[in-house]
């Protein structure tokens, strides 16, 4: 089965979808979140639509025909043309299937289609699997684009190209 047919993208727009997105963020905070007291995720879970809809950004779910695999989002930043990749999470049982890469590509395409020229992200130095994935995808070190109290964050960014905007999605 080809990867583009294996996964389905669902843009988070309806209350049940927002509930699923928040549930995945809660799961993430229990399993993978580093320095929870310093994270903005708690505020995002209270009002996710404010951060990830309309002109602010988008949230997406990734699933198979019968299972929810994970989620991801992007939001605007204080820097013109720069979208921030946020809340990328794939459930442990589904890791290793290429979902993180495809979800990142999908979010890049959606950000480009929404008019963003660049995408940035932050993650922890200890998150070596994610750092490797992002670097293989062309993300390189960049200056901090937000104020954050966690000194262990690494900032990476990439230019979004016209090719990103035509990445296959919504099979």
The 8 nearest C-alpha neighbors of each residue, nearest first, counted from 0:
[[1, 5, 2, 4, 3, 6, 96, 63],
 [2, 0, 4, 3, 5, 6, 97, 96],
 [3, 1, 5, 4, 6, 0, 97, 101],
 [4, 2, 5, 1, 6, 170, 167, 168],
 [5, 3, 2, 1, 6, 170, 0, 7],
 [4, 6, 2, 3, 63, 1, 0, 7],
 [7, 5, 63, 62, 4, 3, 61, 2],
 [6, 8, 62, 61, 63, 169, 170, 9],
 [9, 7, 61, 169, 60, 10, 62, 59],
 [10, 8, 60, 59, 11, 61, 7, 169],
 [9, 11, 59, 12, 58, 60, 8, 57],
 [10, 12, 16, 59, 58, 17, 9, 13],
 [11, 13, 10, 16, 17, 14, 52, 58],
 [12, 14, 16, 15, 11, 17, 18, 10],
 [15, 13, 17, 16, 18, 12, 11, 19],
 [16, 14, 18, 17, 13, 19, 12, 20],
 [15, 17, 19, 11, 13, 18, 14, 20],
 [18, 16, 20, 14, 19, 15, 11, 21],
 [17, 19, 15, 21, 16, 20, 22, 14],
 [18, 20, 22, 16, 17, 21, 23, 15],
 [21, 19, 17, 23, 22, 18, 16, 24],
 [20, 22, 24, 18, 23, 19, 44, 17],
 [23, 21, 19, 25, 24, 20, 18, 26],
 [22, 24, 26, 20, 25, 21, 27, 19],
 [23, 25, 27, 21, 26, 22, 28, 20],
 [26, 24, 22, 28, 27, 23, 21, 29],
 [25, 27, 23, 29, 24, 28, 22, 30],
 [26, 28, 24, 30, 25, 31, 29, 23],
 [29, 27, 32, 25, 26, 30, 31, 24],
 [30, 28, 26, 27, 31, 25, 32, 24],
 [29, 31, 27, 28, 26, 32, 25, 91],
 [32, 30, 27, 28, 29, 33, 26, 88],
 [31, 33, 28, 35, 27, 30, 34, 29],
 [32, 34, 35, 31, 123, 28, 38, 37],
 [33, 35, 36, 37, 32, 38, 149, 123],
 [36, 34, 38, 37, 33, 32, 28, 40],
 [35, 37, 34, 38, 39, 33, 41, 40],
 [38, 36, 35, 34, 149, 148, 39, 147],
 [39, 37, 35, 40, 36, 34, 41, 33],
 [38, 40, 41, 42, 43, 37, 35, 36],
 [41, 39, 43, 38, 42, 44, 24, 28],
 [40, 42, 44, 43, 39, 45, 38, 35],
 [43, 41, 45, 44, 40, 39, 46, 47],
 [44, 42, 47, 40, 41, 45, 46, 39],
 [43, 45, 41, 42, 47, 21, 46, 40],
 [44, 46, 42, 43, 47, 41, 21, 40],
 [45, 47, 43, 48, 44, 49, 42, 50],
 [48, 46, 43, 50, 49, 44, 51, 45],
 [49, 47, 51, 52, 50, 46, 17, 53],
 [50, 48, 47, 46, 51, 52, 55, 43],
 [51, 49, 47, 48, 55, 52, 74, 56],
 [50, 52, 56, 57, 48, 58, 55, 74],
 [53, 51, 56, 57, 48, 55, 50, 49],
 [52, 54, 55, 56, 51, 57, 48, 49],
 [53, 55, 56, 52, 75, 51, 57, 113],
 [56, 54, 53, 74, 75, 52, 51, 50],
 [57, 55, 74, 51, 52, 73, 54, 53],
 [56, 58, 51, 52, 72, 73, 74, 59],
 [57, 59, 72, 11, 51, 71, 10, 73],
 [60, 58, 10, 11, 71, 9, 70, 72],
 [59, 61, 70, 9, 69, 8, 10, 62],
 [62, 60, 8, 69, 68, 7, 70, 67],
 [63, 61, 67, 68, 7, 6, 66, 60],
 [62, 64, 6, 66, 65, 7, 5, 67],
 [63, 65, 66, 62, 7, 6, 5, 67],
 [64, 66, 63, 67, 62, 68, 7, 6],
 [67, 65, 63, 62, 68, 64, 61, 69],
 [66, 68, 62, 69, 61, 63, 65, 60],
 [69, 67, 62, 61, 89, 90, 66, 93],
 [70, 68, 89, 88, 61, 90, 60, 67],
 [69, 71, 60, 88, 59, 87, 61, 20],
 [72, 70, 87, 86, 59, 58, 85, 88],
 [73, 71, 58, 85, 57, 86, 59, 84],
 [72, 74, 84, 83, 85, 56, 57, 82],
 [73, 75, 56, 83, 55, 82, 51, 50],
 [74, 76, 82, 55, 56, 83, 81, 77],
 [77, 75, 78, 82, 81, 83, 74, 79],
 [76, 78, 79, 75, 144, 145, 81, 80],
 [79, 77, 76, 81, 80, 144, 75, 82],
 [80, 78, 81, 77, 76, 115, 75, 82],
 [79, 81, 115, 116, 117, 78, 82, 114],
 [82, 80, 117, 118, 79, 78, 115, 76],
 [83, 81, 75, 118, 74, 76, 73, 115],
 [82, 84, 119, 73, 74, 120, 118, 85],
 [85, 83, 73, 120, 72, 119, 82, 118],
 [86, 84, 72, 73, 87, 83, 71, 120],
 [87, 85, 71, 72, 88, 70, 24, 84],
 [88, 86, 71, 85, 70, 72, 89, 84],
 [87, 89, 69, 70, 86, 71, 90, 27],
 [90, 88, 69, 68, 91, 94, 99, 93],
 [89, 91, 92, 93, 68, 69, 88, 94],
 [92, 90, 94, 93, 89, 68, 95, 30],
 [91, 93, 90, 94, 89, 68, 95, 96],
 [94, 92, 91, 90, 96, 68, 95, 89],
 [95, 93, 91, 96, 92, 89, 90, 98],
 [94, 96, 97, 93, 98, 99, 92, 91],
 [97, 95, 94, 98, 93, 99, 2, 100],
 [96, 98, 100, 99, 95, 101, 94, 2],
 [97, 99, 101, 100, 96, 102, 94, 89],
 [100, 98, 102, 101, 97, 103, 89, 87],
 [101, 99, 103, 97, 102, 98, 104, 132],
 [102, 100, 104, 98, 103, 99, 105, 97],
 [101, 103, 105, 99, 104, 100, 98, 106],
 [102, 104, 106, 100, 101, 105, 99, 107],
 [105, 103, 101, 107, 102, 106, 100, 108],
 [104, 106, 102, 108, 103, 107, 101, 109],
 [107, 105, 109, 103, 108, 104, 110, 102],
 [106, 108, 104, 110, 105, 109, 103, 111],
 [109, 107, 164, 163, 105, 111, 106, 110],
 [108, 110, 112, 106, 111, 107, 113, 105],
 [111, 109, 113, 107, 112, 108, 115, 106],
 [110, 112, 115, 108, 114, 113, 164, 109],
 [111, 113, 109, 114, 110, 164, 108, 115],
 [114, 112, 110, 111, 115, 109, 56, 54],
 [115, 113, 111, 112, 116, 110, 80, 109],
 [116, 114, 80, 111, 110, 117, 81, 113],
 [115, 117, 80, 159, 158, 111, 81, 114],
 [118, 116, 158, 81, 159, 157, 115, 80],
 [117, 119, 82, 81, 157, 156, 83, 158],
 [120, 118, 156, 83, 155, 84, 82, 157],
 [121, 119, 84, 83, 155, 154, 156, 122],
 [120, 122, 154, 153, 152, 155, 123, 119],
 [121, 123, 152, 153, 124, 126, 120, 154],
 [122, 124, 152, 125, 126, 151, 153, 121],
 [123, 125, 126, 153, 151, 152, 122, 127],
 [124, 126, 123, 127, 151, 122, 128, 130],
 [127, 125, 123, 124, 129, 128, 130, 122],
 [126, 128, 130, 125, 129, 131, 124, 123],
 [129, 127, 131, 130, 126, 132, 125, 133],
 [128, 130, 132, 131, 127, 126, 133, 122],
 [129, 131, 127, 133, 132, 128, 134, 126],
 [132, 130, 134, 128, 129, 133, 127, 135],
 [131, 133, 129, 135, 130, 134, 136, 128],
 [134, 132, 136, 130, 138, 135, 131, 129],
 [133, 135, 138, 137, 131, 136, 132, 130],
 [136, 134, 132, 133, 137, 131, 138, 130],
 [135, 137, 133, 134, 138, 132, 100, 131],
 [138, 136, 134, 135, 139, 157, 133, 156],
 [137, 139, 134, 157, 156, 133, 155, 136],
 [138, 140, 155, 156, 134, 137, 141, 157],
 [141, 139, 155, 154, 156, 138, 142, 153],
 [140, 142, 155, 154, 156, 139, 143, 119],
 [143, 141, 144, 154, 140, 155, 156, 153],
 [142, 144, 145, 154, 141, 146, 153, 121],
 [145, 143, 142, 146, 78, 76, 77, 154],
 [146, 144, 143, 147, 77, 76, 78, 142],
 [145, 147, 148, 144, 143, 149, 150, 77],
 [146, 148, 149, 145, 150, 37, 152, 38],
 [147, 149, 150, 37, 146, 38, 151, 152],
 [148, 150, 151, 147, 152, 37, 34, 38],
 [151, 149, 152, 148, 147, 153, 123, 124],
 [152, 150, 149, 123, 124, 153, 122, 125],
 [153, 151, 123, 122, 150, 121, 149, 124],
 [152, 154, 121, 122, 123, 124, 155, 151],
 [155, 153, 121, 141, 120, 140, 143, 152],
 [156, 154, 140, 139, 141, 120, 138, 119],
 [157, 155, 119, 138, 139, 118, 141, 120],
 [158, 156, 138, 118, 117, 159, 137, 139],
 [157, 159, 117, 116, 160, 118, 156, 138],
 [160, 158, 117, 116, 111, 163, 157, 118],
 [161, 159, 162, 163, 158, 164, 111, 116],
 [160, 162, 164, 163, 165, 159, 111, 108],
 [163, 161, 160, 164, 165, 166, 159, 108],
 [164, 162, 108, 160, 161, 166, 165, 159],
 [163, 165, 108, 161, 162, 111, 112, 166],
 [164, 166, 162, 163, 167, 108, 161, 168],
 [165, 167, 163, 164, 108, 168, 162, 105],
 [168, 166, 165, 169, 170, 3, 105, 108],
 [167, 169, 170, 166, 105, 8, 3, 7],
 [168, 170, 8, 7, 167, 9, 6, 3],
 [169, 168, 7, 4, 3, 167, 8, 6]]
